[in-house]
Amino acid sequence: MKKLEKILKNNFEGNKNELFVTLTTANDVTDIELIKKYFKSFIYRLKKYNNNIEYVYVIEKNSNRNSWHIHAMLKDTKRKNLYISNEIIEGLWRMGQTKTSRISNRCVEKEIDEDNDIKNKKVDNEYGIDRVISYMTKIRTKEAIKIGTKSYFKSRGIKIPRVEKAVYSDVEKRMNNNYYLKNENTLLLKDKSTGKIIGKIKKESWRRIKGKKK
């Protein structure tokens, strides 16, 4: 899920050419290979509708139904705006109900209930990009997937970010005013026996300023 998070953050920004879709089945699907087959057929039909689509999807099991379903992020690589109605998505899916939402780069507060479903707190039918990524990479609902079985997949046009280790002060210099700090989180490490804080891990997300060189 950490690798998936990096892929999503480096390919999706909450722009108007992105959509978040959920694909469920009318009948309970307990075979993970079958739900993957359904998505393959769906993306084939979607590509015929719009050949500029790139995607990342993750497989998840609904604990209530004991059935697999899919969350996917779609991106139009040629146009600045992507609009596909939920009726069209459902017609292309053909296996059951769907939910299609616009992704926003604004900070939109969402709640996730005990069944890991996003509650209907919407702003103009938009989901904040950070919340969507957090929702797609949550671990608890992936526990049903056997160890060694891949839970997410991407199209060829989705780039895998390059990772390298560096001293933080050197990274700051390399930013050279071409990037801005999007958000940061600090994780405190405690000793289980004493409860004393023994360290911390700081996580920052930076984004390149549009128009600046990489």
C-alpha positions in Angstrom: 0.0 0.0 0.0 2.9 2.4 0.6 4.1 1.7 -3.0 0.6 2.3 -4.3 0.4 5.5 -2.4 3.5 6.8 -4.0 2.3 5.8 -7.5 -1.1 7.6 -6.9 0.5 10.8 -5.5 2.9 11.0 -8.4 0.2 10.5 -11.1 -2.9 12.1 -9.8 -3.3 15.7 -8.5 -7.0 16.2 -8.3 -7.3 17.9 -11.7 -10.4 18.1 -13.9 -9.1 15.3 -16.1 -9.4 12.8 -13.3 -12.3 10.7 -11.9 -12.7 8.2 -9.0 -15.0 5.3 -9.7 -16.3 2.4 -7.6 -17.4 -0.8 -9.4 -19.6 -3.4 -7.6 -21.3 -6.5 -8.8 -25.0 -7.5 -8.6 -24.0 -11.0 -7.6 -21.4 -11.9 -4.9 -18.0 -12.5 -6.5 -15.7 -14.5 -4.2 -13.1 -15.4 -6.9 -10.4 -12.6 -7.1 -9.4 -13.7 -10.6 -13.0 -13.2 -11.8 -13.3 -9.6 -10.6 -10.0 -8.9 -12.3 -11.4 -10.4 -15.5 -14.5 -8.2 -15.2 -12.3 -5.1 -14.9 -10.3 -6.2 -17.9 -13.5 -6.3 -20.0 -14.6 -3.0 -18.5 -11.4 -1.2 -19.4 -11.5 -2.7 -22.9 -14.9 -1.1 -23.5 -13.8 2.1 -21.7 -10.8 2.4 -24.0 -13.1 2.1 -27.0 -15.1 5.0 -25.6 -12.0 7.1 -24.7 -8.6 5.8 -25.8 -6.8 8.5 -23.7 -7.6 6.9 -20.4 -4.9 5.7 -18.0 -5.9 4.1 -14.7 -4.9 2.6 -11.3 -7.3 0.2 -9.6 -7.3 -1.6 -6.3 -9.3 -4.8 -5.4 -11.2 -4.8 -2.1 -13.6 -7.1 -0.3 -16.8 -5.9 1.2 -17.0 -7.5 4.7 -20.8 -7.5 4.7 -21.3 -9.3 1.4 -18.0 -11.2 1.3 -17.7 -10.0 -2.3 -14.9 -8.4 -4.2 -15.3 -4.9 -5.7 -13.0 -2.3 -7.3 -12.0 1.3 -6.7 -10.2 3.0 -9.6 -8.8 6.3 -10.5 -9.0 7.4 -14.1 -7.1 10.0 -16.0 -7.4 11.5 -19.4 -3.8 12.1 -20.7 -4.8 14.2 -23.7 -7.6 16.5 -22.5 -7.7 18.9 -19.6 -11.2 17.9 -18.6 -12.6 14.4 -18.3 -16.4 13.9 -18.0 -18.0 10.5 -18.1 -21.4 10.2 -16.5 -22.1 7.5 -14.0 -24.7 6.1 -16.4 -22.1 5.6 -19.0 -19.6 4.0 -16.6 -22.3 1.6 -15.4 -23.2 0.7 -19.0 -19.6 0.0 -19.7 -19.2 -2.0 -16.5 -22.3 -4.2 -17.1 -21.8 -6.2 -13.9 -23.7 -4.1 -11.3 -23.8 -0.7 -9.7 -21.2 2.0 -10.1 -20.3 5.3 -8.4 -18.5 8.0 -10.3 -17.1 11.1 -8.6 -15.0 14.1 -9.6 -11.6 14.4 -7.8 -10.7 17.8 -6.4 -7.4 19.3 -5.4 -9.2 21.2 -2.7 -9.2 20.0 0.9 -12.6 18.3 1.3 -13.4 16.6 4.5 -14.8 13.1 4.2 -15.8 10.5 6.7 -15.2 6.7 6.4 -17.6 4.5 8.3 -17.1 1.1 9.9 -17.6 -0.6 6.5 -14.9 1.6 5.0 -17.4 3.4 2.7 -17.1 7.1 2.2 -20.2 8.7 3.7 -22.2 11.0 1.5 -20.6 14.3 2.7 -20.1 15.8 -0.7 -19.1 19.2 -2.1 -20.2 19.5 -5.7 -19.8 15.7 -6.0 -16.1 16.1 -5.5 -13.7 14.0 -3.4 -10.5 15.6 -2.1 -7.4 13.9 -3.8 -5.7 13.2 -0.5 -8.8 11.6 1.0 -9.2 9.4 -2.1 -5.6 8.2 -2.0 -5.9 7.5 1.7 -9.2 5.6 1.0 -7.6 3.5 -1.8 -4.5 2.6 0.3 -6.2 1.7 3.6 -4.9 -1.6 4.8 -7.7 -3.1 6.9 -9.9 -4.1 3.9 -6.9 -5.6 2.0 -6.4 -8.3 4.7 -8.7 -10.7 2.9 -6.2 -10.8 0.1 -3.7 -13.7 0.4 -0.1 -12.8 1.0 1.8 -12.7 -2.3 -1.3 -11.8 -4.3 -1.2 -8.4 -5.9 -4.1 -6.1 -4.9 -3.6 -3.2 -7.3 -2.9 -2.8 -11.0 -2.1 0.1 -13.3 -2.0 0.9 -17.0 1.3 1.3 -18.9 1.0 5.1 -19.0 1.1 5.4 -15.2 4.6 6.3 -14.1 6.4 4.6 -11.2 8.2 7.3 -9.2 11.9 7.2 -8.8 13.0 6.8 -5.2 16.4 7.8 -3.8 17.8 8.4 -0.4 19.4 11.7 0.5 20.2 14.0 3.4 17.2 16.3 4.2 19.2 19.5 4.0 20.4 18.5 0.5 16.9 17.9 -0.6 15.8 21.3 0.6 18.6 22.9 -1.5 17.6 20.9 -4.6 14.0 22.2 -4.3 15.5 25.5 -5.4 12.1 27.3 -5.1 10.6 25.1 -7.8 8.5 23.1 -5.3 6.0 24.0 -2.5 5.2 22.0 0.6 1.8 20.5 0.1 1.4 18.8 3.5 3.3 17.2 6.3 2.7 14.6 9.0 4.7 13.6 12.1 4.6 10.0 13.5 5.8 9.7 17.1 7.6 6.5 18.1 6.9 5.3 21.7 8.5 2.7 23.9 5.7 0.1 24.6 6.8 -0.5 28.2 7.3 3.0 29.3 5.2 5.1 26.9 8.2 7.4 26.4 8.7 9.0 23.0 11.9 7.6 21.6 11.8 9.1 18.1 9.7 10.6 15.3 9.3 10.2 11.6 8.3 13.3 9.6 6.6 12.9 6.3 6.4 15.7 3.8 4.7 15.9 0.4 6.1 18.5 -2.1 4.7 19.5 -5.4 6.4 21.1 -8.3 5.2 24.6 -9.1 3.5 24.7 -12.6 5.8 26.2 -15.2 9.0 25.4 -13.2 11.6 23.0 -14.6 11.9 19.6 -13.1 
